[in-house]
Amino acid sequence: MKIFKTISSIRSYLQELRNGKSIGFVPTMGALHQGHISLVHRANLENDIVVCSIFVNPIQFNKKEDLAKYPRTIEKDIIKLDEIECDVLFAPDVDEMYPEPVFDKYDFGHLEKVMEGQHRPGHFNGVAVVVKKLFDVIEPHKAYFGLKDYQQLKIIEKMVSSLSLDMQIVSCPTLREKDGLAMSSRNVRLSKYERSIAPAIFRVLNSLKEKINQITPAEAENWAIKQLNKFVEMKVEYFSIVGADDLLSVKSWDDRPHIVACTAINLGKVRLIDNIILF
């Protein structure tokens, strides 16, 4: 695996390799787990060259303490990527990505104003800035994102569509631990007890399928919040049942052809997000 830390060097290398070959790209913030690895595997199956990036993007964090606590395991990450035959790793530092102050602004309308956007103002602009910059550097044919960050996926799809970027966004299933907890780099920060109760998030999400057409979406939201709040250590930040494409609230199960339930929960000092596509 080739490793690059500068934009000019990776651009030059990829330009030599292209010659009609397809490039698959997996952007990450490191602390890689099997969810990330599954994205690289998928990219390997569908492309001639696979590029992964590791960059902890400071402008998408609302709180400095969250940025400071984000796990950084670059040496272990390199070993994992090498083992699964990732071709190229781009691991720039902050000065390389942002040599000057960033003033780019994106408007994603309603998509960025609900759920994560409501609780983390400016977060999605920071995501869009770094992803667009990475796309400009790598120029991939396909880029791979997990469904766990569902709202982020919709934001990136909107950006690619709005800017008419010549590439495809590939969404990949959320990988889960055996007990249902969505794999996340943040899981390592859970205490032993917090980790033991964290699977309740997915159990509640999964149970919503039984509520369809029995109670209204609003009643289902309230039921889910009540179930999760039974755990003293859990604090539900939001629980929303929305249209899978527009993220607008639904009043009835017939409002949209596809509906997703999304939640963010503070478990101790760790913030976890998860979702399930109900239909």
C-alpha positions in Angstrom: 0.0 0.0 0.0 1.3 3.4 -1.0 0.9 6.2 1.7 0.7 9.9 0.8 0.5 12.9 3.1 0.4 15.7 0.5 -2.2 16.6 -2.1 0.4 17.1 -4.8 2.0 13.7 -4.3 -1.2 11.7 -4.3 -2.6 13.6 -7.3 0.6 12.9 -9.3 0.5 9.2 -8.3 -3.1 8.6 -9.2 -2.8 10.5 -12.5 -0.1 8.0 -13.5 -2.3 5.0 -12.5 -5.6 6.1 -14.1 -5.4 5.3 -17.8 -8.9 4.0 -18.0 -8.9 2.3 -14.6 -11.7 2.9 -12.1 -11.0 4.4 -8.7 -13.0 3.6 -5.6 -12.7 5.9 -2.6 -13.4 5.4 1.1 -13.1 8.5 3.2 -12.7 8.0 6.9 -11.6 9.7 10.1 -9.5 6.6 11.1 -9.9 4.4 14.2 -11.0 1.8 11.7 -13.4 -1.0 12.6 -15.1 -3.7 10.6 -17.6 -1.2 9.2 -14.9 0.7 7.5 -13.2 -2.5 6.4 -16.5 -3.6 4.7 -16.5 -0.4 2.7 -12.9 -1.1 1.5 -13.9 -4.7 0.6 -16.9 -3.4 -1.4 -14.7 -0.8 -3.2 -12.2 -3.6 -4.0 -14.9 -5.7 -5.6 -16.1 -2.8 -7.8 -12.9 -0.9 -8.8 -9.4 -1.4 -10.2 -7.8 0.9 -7.6 -9.0 1.6 -4.0 -8.0 4.7 -2.1 -8.8 5.3 1.6 -8.3 8.5 3.4 -7.7 9.1 7.1 -8.3 12.7 8.3 -9.9 13.9 11.5 -11.7 16.9 10.1 -11.7 19.7 12.7 -14.3 21.9 11.1 -17.1 19.4 11.5 -16.8 19.2 15.3 -19.0 21.5 17.3 -17.1 21.0 20.5 -13.3 21.2 20.9 -13.4 18.5 23.6 -15.1 16.1 21.1 -12.3 16.7 18.6 -9.6 16.2 21.2 -11.2 12.9 22.4 -11.7 11.4 18.9 -9.6 8.2 18.8 -6.5 8.3 16.7 -5.0 5.0 15.9 -3.1 5.6 12.6 -0.5 2.9 13.0 -3.1 0.2 13.7 -5.2 1.6 10.8 -2.3 1.3 8.4 -1.8 -2.4 9.3 -5.6 -3.1 8.8 -5.6 -1.4 5.4 -2.5 -3.2 4.3 -4.0 -6.6 5.3 -7.1 -6.1 3.1 -5.1 -4.9 0.1 -6.1 -1.2 0.0 -3.9 0.3 -2.7 -3.5 3.8 -1.5 -3.8 5.7 1.8 -4.1 9.5 1.9 -3.4 10.7 5.4 -2.8 14.5 5.3 -2.4 16.8 8.3 -4.7 19.8 9.0 -2.3 22.3 7.5 -2.2 20.3 4.2 -6.0 20.2 3.9 -6.6 23.8 5.2 -3.6 26.0 4.5 -5.9 29.0 4.7 -9.1 29.7 6.6 -12.2 28.0 5.2 -15.2 30.2 4.2 -17.0 27.8 1.9 -20.7 27.6 2.6 -23.2 25.1 1.3 -27.0 25.2 1.5 -28.7 21.9 1.8 -32.1 23.3 2.8 -34.2 21.2 5.1 -31.7 18.3 5.0 -29.2 20.1 7.2 -31.7 21.7 9.6 -33.2 18.6 11.2 -31.8 15.9 13.5 -28.0 16.2 13.5 -28.2 19.6 11.8 -30.5 20.9 14.5 -28.2 19.7 17.4 -24.9 20.3 15.7 -25.1 23.6 13.7 -22.5 23.9 11.1 -21.6 20.2 11.3 -22.7 19.3 7.8 -21.1 22.3 6.2 -17.8 21.1 7.7 -18.5 17.6 6.3 -19.4 18.9 2.9 -16.2 21.1 2.7 -13.9 18.2 3.5 -15.6 15.6 1.4 -15.7 18.0 -1.6 -12.0 18.7 -1.2 -11.2 15.0 -0.9 -13.3 14.3 -4.1 -11.3 17.0 -5.9 -8.0 15.4 -4.8 -8.9 11.8 -5.5 -11.3 12.2 -8.4 -13.0 8.8 -7.7 -15.5 7.1 -9.9 -17.3 5.7 -6.9 -17.2 6.8 -3.2 -18.4 4.5 -0.4 -20.4 5.6 2.7 -22.1 3.6 5.4 -25.8 3.9 6.1 -25.1 4.4 9.8 -24.5 8.1 9.1 -27.8 8.2 7.2 -28.3 12.0 7.2 -24.7 12.5 6.2 -25.2 10.2 3.3 -28.2 12.2 2.1 -26.2 15.4 2.4 -23.4 14.1 0.3 -25.7 12.7 -2.3 -27.3 16.2 -2.5 -23.9 17.8 -2.8 -22.9 15.5 -5.7 -26.2 16.1 -7.4 -26.2 19.9 -7.0 -22.6 20.2 -8.2 -23.1 17.7 -11.0 -20.0 15.8 -10.0 -19.1 13.0 -12.3 -19.1 10.2 -9.8 -21.3 7.7 -8.0 -22.1 7.6 -4.2 -22.5 4.0 -3.0 -24.4 3.4 0.2 -23.4 0.3 2.2 -25.2 -1.5 5.0 -24.5 -0.7 8.7 -22.3 -3.3 10.3 -23.3 -4.3 13.8 -21.8 -6.2 16.7 -23.4 -9.6 17.5 -25.6 -7.9 20.0 -26.9 -5.3 17.5 -24.8 -2.2 18.5 -23.8 -0.3 15.3 -20.1 -0.4 14.9 -18.5 3.0 15.6 -15.1 4.4 16.4 -16.7 6.0 19.5 -17.7 2.6 21.0 -14.3 2.1 22.5 -15.0 5.1 24.9 -18.0 3.3 26.5 -17.5 1.9 29.9 -18.1 -1.8 30.4 -21.6 -1.2 31.8 -22.5 1.4 29.2 -21.4 -1.1 26.5 -23.7 -3.7 28.0 -26.8 -1.5 27.7 -25.9 0.1 24.4 -27.6 -2.7 22.3 -30.9 -1.5 23.6 -30.8 1.3 21.0 -31.0 -1.2 18.1 -33.5 -3.4 19.9 -35.9 -0.4 20.2 -35.3 0.7 16.6 -36.0 -2.9 15.4 -39.1 -3.1 17.5 -40.6 -0.2 15.6 -41.3 -2.5 12.7 -44.0 -4.1 14.8 -45.6 -0.6 15.4 -46.2 0.2 11.8 -49.9 0.7 11.1 -50.7 0.0 14.8 -49.9 3.4 16.1 -49.0 6.7 14.4 -45.4 7.7 13.7 -45.6 10.3 16.4 -46.8 7.8 18.9 -44.0 5.4 17.8 -41.5 8.1 18.4 -42.8 8.8 21.9 -42.8 5.0 22.6 -39.2 4.7 21.5 -38.0 7.6 23.6 -39.8 6.3 26.6 -38.2 2.9 26.2 -34.7 4.3 25.9 -35.1 6.8 28.7 -35.8 3.9 31.1 -32.0 3.7 31.2 -30.7 6.4 33.6 -27.4 6.5 31.7 -29.1 7.2 28.4 -30.4 10.7 27.3 -32.2 10.8 24.0 -31.2 13.8 22.0 -33.7 13.2 19.2 -35.7 10.3 17.8 -37.3 11.0 14.5 -39.4 9.0 12.0 -39.0 10.7 8.7 -39.1 10.2 4.9 -36.1 8.3 3.8 -35.3 10.7 0.9 -36.3 14.1 2.2 -36.0 13.6 6.0 -39.3 15.4 6.5 -41.5 14.3 9.4 -44.3 11.9 8.5 -47.8 12.1 10.1 -48.9 8.7 8.8 -47.2 5.6 7.5 -48.6 6.3 4.0 -46.9 9.7 3.7 -43.8 8.3 2.0 -42.9 5.2 0.0 -39.9 4.7 2.2 -39.5 5.7 5.9 -36.5 5.7 8.2 -36.2 6.1 12.0 -33.1 8.0 13.2 -31.8 8.7 16.7 -28.9 10.2 18.6 -28.4 9.2 22.2 -25.9 10.4 24.8 -24.8 7.3 26.7 -22.6 8.5 29.6 -20.1 10.9 27.9 -20.4 9.2 24.5 -22.8 10.3 21.8 -24.1 7.5 19.6 -26.2 7.6 16.5 -28.2 4.9 14.8 -31.1 4.4 12.4 -33.2 1.7 10.7 -35.0 1.8 7.4 -38.5 0.7 8.3 -39.6 0.2 4.8 
